[in-house]
Amino acid sequence: MASKRKPYIRETRADWWKKNAHYRFYMLREGTAVFTIWVSLLFFILLVSPASFTRLTGNPLVIVINIAALAASILHSKTWFELTPRALTLAADKTANLTRLLWGAAIGFTILVLILSFI
């Protein structure tokens, strides 16, 4: 026979994440997804209408948003590069090496893309 009592459900406030610095940083990192959507929309506009893309990216507000998107991407990369060795449960000496390798690969890939874009 099942109980007739209601289960206890703890109330969760909308600002639950503001009380702990770890959760605030987590929410900041998750907020970088907004800028990912922005960059995806820019690429879509580039594919659909290159002339509109050129006019749009010349707008000072868009330049500021793009700088914020770059900062968000760097923050997101930093946190994931630091998290990867923990997810793999590597020894402490290999953790730093893997993080450096990931940063090197990201920087190398960025340089390669920049070189290819100017050819």
N, C-alpha and C positions, 0 to 999 in steps of 0.2 A: 504494500500500500504506500502510495506516494504521500509525502508531507504536504500539508496545505499552506505552509508558511512560505512567504516570498523570500527569495534569496537576497542576501545583502549585496547591494551594488554601491560601491563607494563613488561619491560624486567627484567628477574631475572638472576642475575649472579650466577655462580657456588659456589662462596664463601659467599653467603648471610648469612650463619649461623655463620661466624667468627666475625661479628660485635657486637654480643650481648652475654654476658657471659651465660645467660640462655639457649640460643640456642646452644652454644658450649657444655655445659653440657648435653643437650638433645641429641646431636649427639654422644657424648661419650657413653651415656647410650645405645643408639640404636646400637652403634658399638659393644657392648658386644654380639650381635647375632653372630658375626663371630666366637667367641670362643665357642658358643653353637654348631655351625656346627662342629667345630674341635672335641669337646667331642663326638658328635654323630658319627663322622667318627671313632674315637678310639673305641667306643663300637661296631661298625659294624665290625671293624678289629678283635676285641676280639671274636665276634661270629663266624666269618668266619675262622680265623686261630689264635688260642691262641699262637702258637709258634712265629708267626710274631709279634703279639701284645707284647709279652715279649721282643723280640729283639728291637722293635720300642721304647718302653717306657724306655729302658735303655740308649737311645741316649741322651747326654747332652742337645742338642737343643730342643728335645721333652720335657725334664724336665723343661726347661725354659718356653716353650710355655704352659705347663700345669700349672706352677705357675702363669703365666699371665692369664690363663683361670680361675683359682681359684679367683684371684683378681677381674676379670671382673664379676664373678658370685656373689661375695660378694657385689660389687658395685650395680649390678642389683637388688639383693635382698634388699639391703638397700633402694634404691629408691622406689621399689614397696611396701615395708613395710611402708614407710612414706607416700606413695600416697594412700594406701588403706583406711585409716580413712577419708581422704578428699573426696574420691569417695562415701563413705557411709554417708557423712555429719553428723558426730557424734559430740557430745559436746566435748569441749576442754579437760575436765578431762578424758573422755573415750578414746580419741585419743592416749594418751601416754600408757594407759593400753593395747589397742589393738596392738600397735606397739611392746610393750614388749612381749605380748602373741605370736605374730607372730615370733619374734626372738627366744623365748623359744621353740616354736614348731619346728623351723628349726634346732636349736642346738640339741634338743632332738632327732629328727629324724636322724640327722647326727650321733649322738652317737649310736643310735640303729643300724644303718647300719654298723658302724664300729665294733660293738660288734658281730653282725651276720656274718660279713665277716671273723672274726678270729675264729669262732666256727668250 
